[in-house]
Amino acid sequence: MEKNEIIALVLIGVGLLLSFGFVFFVSLYKQRSAFQEFRKSFGEHKEEVILRKIEKLGIPVNYYKKTYDYIATFYVPQSKSSIDLYVESYFHTDLIVNDKYIIEHDGLVMFECKKTYL
């Protein structure tokens, strides 16, 4: 191979690498903005719910440097849907099935729970 052919192949390789890198970083940038919008939708929520059931997990789950031993299924009357949340063991003793609560959660873990008496 001549020197000119080697230089041409190197330039083609560098061009392909740069174009691949450009496409890669543009797609990451687009996904980053979509991920930020997705993450905003899972902020803390405060909802009035009805407890349907609470079960002990076979294997405890760790989130936010805490251990969650129970999973609670709540019914949300506003949206007519149910939500499953991990619950710490000290909440487990206070929760009663079919009672109404106002809870704060992030869609995965229950942070705070207050009983409604109406």
C-alpha positions as CSV (number, residue, x, y, z in Angstrom):
1,M,0.0,0.0,0.0
2,E,1.1,3.4,-0.7
3,K,1.4,6.2,1.8
4,N,-1.6,8.1,0.2
5,E,-3.8,5.0,0.5
6,I,-3.0,4.6,4.2
7,I,-3.7,8.2,4.9
8,A,-7.0,7.9,3.0
9,L,-8.0,4.9,5.1
10,V,-7.0,6.5,8.3
11,L,-9.1,9.6,7.4
12,I,-12.1,7.5,6.5
13,G,-11.8,5.6,9.8
14,V,-11.5,8.8,11.8
15,G,-14.5,10.3,9.9
16,L,-16.6,7.2,10.7
17,L,-15.6,7.3,14.3
18,L,-16.4,11.0,14.6
19,S,-19.8,10.5,13.0
20,F,-20.6,7.6,15.2
21,G,-19.6,9.6,18.3
22,F,-21.7,12.5,17.1
23,V,-24.8,10.3,16.7
24,F,-24.1,8.6,20.1
25,F,-23.8,11.9,22.0
26,V,-26.9,13.4,20.3
27,S,-29.0,10.4,21.2
28,L,-27.7,10.6,24.8
29,Y,-28.6,14.3,24.9
30,K,-32.2,13.5,23.7
31,Q,-32.6,10.7,26.2
32,R,-31.3,12.9,29.0
33,S,-34.1,15.4,28.5
34,A,-36.7,12.6,28.2
35,F,-35.3,10.9,31.4
36,Q,-35.5,14.2,33.3
37,E,-39.2,14.6,32.4
38,F,-39.9,11.0,33.3
39,R,-38.1,11.5,36.7
40,K,-40.2,14.6,37.4
41,S,-43.4,12.6,37.1
42,F,-42.2,10.4,39.9
43,G,-41.7,13.1,42.5
44,E,-43.3,12.9,45.9
45,H,-47.1,12.4,45.8
46,K,-49.7,13.1,48.5
47,E,-52.9,11.1,48.0
48,E,-55.9,9.9,50.0
49,V,-56.0,6.1,49.8
50,I,-57.7,3.0,51.2
51,L,-55.5,0.2,52.4
52,R,-56.5,-3.1,50.8
53,K,-53.9,-5.5,52.1
54,I,-50.4,-5.6,53.6
55,E,-48.0,-8.5,53.2
56,K,-44.6,-9.4,54.6
57,L,-41.9,-9.7,52.0
58,G,-39.9,-12.9,51.8
59,I,-36.7,-11.0,51.3
60,P,-36.4,-7.4,52.7
61,V,-35.8,-4.6,50.1
62,N,-33.4,-1.7,50.6
63,Y,-34.1,1.8,49.3
64,Y,-32.9,5.1,50.5
65,K,-30.5,3.4,53.0
66,K,-33.6,1.9,54.8
67,T,-34.9,-1.7,54.9
68,Y,-38.5,-2.3,53.9
69,D,-40.1,-5.6,55.2
70,Y,-43.7,-5.2,54.0
71,I,-45.6,-4.3,50.8
72,A,-48.9,-2.6,51.1
73,T,-51.6,-2.4,48.4
74,F,-53.6,0.8,48.4
75,Y,-56.7,1.7,46.4
76,V,-56.7,5.3,45.1
77,P,-60.3,6.5,44.8
78,Q,-59.4,9.6,42.7
79,S,-57.9,7.6,39.9
80,K,-59.7,4.3,40.6
81,S,-56.5,2.4,40.5
82,S,-54.3,0.6,43.0
83,I,-50.7,1.2,44.0
84,D,-48.2,-1.2,45.7
85,L,-45.7,0.5,48.0
86,Y,-42.9,-0.7,50.2
87,V,-43.5,-0.1,53.9
88,E,-41.2,0.0,56.8
89,S,-41.9,-2.4,59.7
90,Y,-43.0,0.3,62.1
91,F,-45.7,1.5,59.8
92,H,-47.0,-2.1,59.6
93,T,-48.3,-2.1,63.1
94,D,-50.3,1.1,62.6
95,L,-52.0,0.2,59.3
96,I,-55.5,-1.3,59.4
97,V,-57.1,-2.9,56.3
98,N,-60.0,-0.9,54.7
99,D,-59.1,2.3,56.6
100,K,-58.5,5.6,54.8
101,Y,-55.1,7.2,55.0
102,I,-53.3,10.2,53.5
103,I,-49.9,9.1,52.4
104,E,-46.8,10.6,50.9
105,H,-44.9,8.4,48.5
106,D,-42.7,8.4,45.4
107,G,-44.5,5.6,43.6
108,L,-42.3,2.9,45.1
109,V,-41.9,3.7,48.8
110,M,-44.3,5.2,51.4
111,F,-42.7,8.0,53.3
112,E,-45.4,9.3,55.6
113,C,-48.9,8.0,56.6
114,K,-51.7,9.8,58.4
115,K,-55.1,8.2,59.2
116,T,-58.2,10.1,58.2
117,Y,-61.2,9.9,60.6
118,L,-64.0,11.0,58.3
